[in-house]
């Protein structure tokens, strides 16, 4: 890893030298991004104290990836694990926190599944269709977003149509008998705007249980997704938006990894629906703006595992249904050019039910989880202070009340100072909480003991970070380093004798380094490195599947005005795993190199190729489960 740091330092010195020698004004520069997730208001990223990563639509496009999960692998401070091939369960943790400590939003709709045990979001089915921008905010964000945001927030913002109607059609295919087709249309006037996309993805895949252990049965995947955003501006100070996304996916699974993991008839059918309507109303020449929104999410998961020669006594059928209704009302008051006050109220209700039926050599059985409901109300107040375009301070408090465990108060302070030299000093300090999930509260007991526990309290966290960023050569070179520290207490864990209990404490700490540069007009270079040390305070052991070292490097080059070449390198260090349960093992470090190239053969037609895992690296994200080998894909895109 020391060699990698030396190489990265050498690259930065070379880029700085190149930039210093450059005499002509470049046509393109790395502009400050406008972000909304850090404060729920539009702000220049240079003025934000929070550690924020912005992934633009252009970055999504040049990688030629189909799934959001694969793009997020390059983001600073994020760890990604997936139980096999595409479509299998995939979770993301931020700065070493748990997967359930990351709140995932799409245009204000909470996507976390109310009926997953830790109320996390499964990234396994989320395609990049119709996405404009992804914002990742690291560190506790409960002050603005309530429960589930102890580790951070991933906010997905979809496209808004504008101008004359534009149509596009794309298709690609390749390794593992993979095919994907996407069609869409967008446009807008002063009165209305619209953006829609429809996609279908199919692959025969590879064994979810790693073939390194002799597993040969392929596990396929199919995904149909529809995304839409409609906007209406009946008067100049009122915007109304209707947002929806539907996914229907079927995945072939293996029930276990390692030797004998093949399971030829274990499948999962999953349907998700996310809907939102919101109105943005501006008064007093924009001094007072308010946004009123209503959201609905529905997650349906059905699992089927019939008997087969390898599993003659197994027969499992189960379903999990989770739904959420949410109302949010936000007010922004621009009291002065130096001050913006934000206040809001949120109410959410979640419902869930499940059933697990089985038949084994000892006979049939059924475990029924009748529908249960919880609700939570949150109030928050935030003040953004700007002084002489140099000092930026955000302060906020929040109070949430849960129908079962009671109240939780959180707060946050985030100052930043921007010098005229382009140097920014920043720091944040905040608290977070996470309410127990429906499953943790109400899951029925089994013959082996209790599961749910209605006496659970919320999980709590305290986190802070401090860093420095530098903007040089008219923002063509950006770099920064941040130190972070998080303490978690009352973490909910499963105990075989007691069920779910508040017993665990943990801490994560480390350092994040990033750099992005534009040495010349057609080349963009981005790199980041994360050091994350985690500890279970009860056992002293490192938290599972959290690598201490993780680094990324990407190069995006535009050539002869019609072509584009991209290279992405991902390094993931050693981390702890479990295999077989409860044996603790080390998973080896690995490095992946991915390539993509595109060429515009005409104004309306583009051809592209993508190669993943160029050097055919054999690796595991979860011990015993498979990952893709060297893969080649090619396709086209037509726009009208």
Secondary structure, 3 states (H helix, E strand, C coil): CHHHHHHHHHHHHHHHHHHHHCCCCCCCCCCCCEECCCCCCCEEHHHCCCEEEEEEHHHHHHHCCCEHHHHHCCCCCEEEEECCCCCCCEEEEECCCCHHHEEEEECCEECCCCCCCCCCCCHHHCECCCEEEEEEEECCCHHHHCCCCCCEEEEEEECCCCCCCEEEEEEEEECCCEEEEEEEEEEECCCEEEEEEEEEEEEEEECCECHHHCCCCCEEEEEEEEEEEEEEEEECCEEEEEEEEEEEEEEECCCCCCCCCCCCCEEEEEEEEEEEEEEEEEECCCCEEEEEEEEEEEEEEEEEECCECCECCCEEEEEEEEEEEEEEEEEEEEEECCEEEEEEEEEEEEEEEEEEEEEECCEEEEEEEEEEEEEEEEEEEEEEEEECCCEEEEEEEEEEEECCCEEEEEEEEEEEEECCCCEEEEEEEEEEEECCCHHHHHCCCECCECCCCCCCCCEEEEEEEEEEEEEECCCCEEEEEEEEEEEEEEEEEEECCCEEEEEEEEEEEEEEEEEEEEEECCEEEEEEEEEEEEEECCCCCCCCCCCCEEEEEEEEEEECCCEEEEEEEEEECCEEEECCCCCEEEECCEEEEEEEEEEECCCCEEEEEEEECCCCCCCCCCCCECCCCCEEEEEEEEEC
